[in-house]
Amino acid sequence: MKIRAVRIAPNAAPVVVEIEDSLEAMQAEVGGCIECLGIGGKVDAMVNEEGLLKNLPFNRYLMTPYGPRPFVGTAIVVAHDDEGETIGLSDAQIALTLKAASL
């Protein structure tokens, strides 16, 4: 099954993508093992958990419930349901993500 997500790559405008709803698809998007950052409103950013160690290029600051956090490499933004399962973004979540991640 495919889900709608937003890909945020360094030095690029965010884009809406459809990806397979699988760990492997998210790992392929970020280029390695994923770290899930809750960014509020049942929205999560999946980033490369070793991005800093691998010296991936700086991307942006993500606003988290704990304040702004810098991240590197490509992120994929998805949503989760009440059970914590990954789901695709709604139209409203996509609009907010695109606006927040615009350069």
NORHUHU-V244903 format. One record per residue. N is the residue number from 0. RES is the residue in one letter. PHI is phi in whole degrees, 0 to 359 (none if undefined). OMEGA is omega as a letter, one per 40 degrees, with the letter a starting at -180 (999 if undefined). NEAR is the number of other ideal C-beta (glycine too) atoms within 12 Angstrom. Layout:
((N RES PHI OMEGA NEAR) (N RES PHI OMEGA NEAR))
//
This chain:
((0 M none i 13) (1 K 260 i 15) (2 I 233 i 31) (3 R 273 a 29) (4 A 216 i 38) (5 V 242 i 41) (6 R 266 i 35) (7 I 241 i 37) (8 A 257 i 29) (9 P 302 i 25) (10 N 56 a 14) (11 A 217 i 18) (12 A 289 i 17) (13 P 293 a 31) (14 V 227 i 23) (15 V 278 i 25) (16 V 227 i 28) (17 E 248 i 20) (18 I 232 i 30) (19 E 295 i 21) (20 D 277 a 22) (21 S 211 i 18) (22 L 301 a 19) (23 E 298 i 14) (24 A 294 i 23) (25 M 291 i 33) (26 Q 297 i 24) (27 A 296 a 20) (28 E 296 a 32) (29 V 264 i 38) (30 G 79 i 25) (31 G 157 i 24) (32 C 298 a 20) (33 I 261 i 30) (34 E 239 a 27) (35 C 264 i 27) (36 L 251 i 31) (37 G 290 a 23) (38 I 246 i 35) (39 G 103 i 21) (40 G 60 a 19) (41 K 61 i 23) (42 V 245 a 36) (43 D 233 i 35) (44 A 253 i 44) (45 M 265 a 41) (46 V 233 i 41) (47 N 286 a 33) (48 E 292 i 24) (49 E 251 a 18) (50 G 304 i 29) (51 L 292 i 19) (52 L 294 a 13) (53 K 272 a 16) (54 N 56 i 11) (55 L 294 a 23) (56 P 294 i 19) (57 F 303 i 18) (58 N 251 a 30) (59 R 203 i 30) (60 Y 263 i 19) (61 L 256 i 33) (62 M 277 i 23) (63 T 242 i 22) (64 P 300 a 14) (65 Y 259 a 11) (66 G 110 a 11) (67 P 291 i 14) (68 R 229 i 22) (69 P 288 i 21) (70 F 223 a 34) (71 V 237 i 30) (72 G 72 a 36) (73 T 273 i 37) (74 A 246 i 45) (75 I 237 a 47) (76 V 257 a 48) (77 V 226 i 46) (78 A 242 i 34) (79 H 221 a 28) (80 D 268 a 16) (81 D 296 i 8) (82 E 269 i 8) (83 G 88 i 13) (84 E 282 i 15) (85 T 291 i 31) (86 I 223 i 22) (87 G 287 i 30) (88 L 284 i 33) (89 S 282 i 23) (90 D 302 a 14) (91 A 294 i 15) (92 Q 295 i 30) (93 I 297 a 27) (94 A 301 i 18) (95 L 294 i 23) (96 T 294 i 38) (97 L 299 i 24) (98 K 293 a 15) (99 A 292 a 26) (100 A 262 a 33) (101 S 295 i 15) (102 L 282 999 14))
//
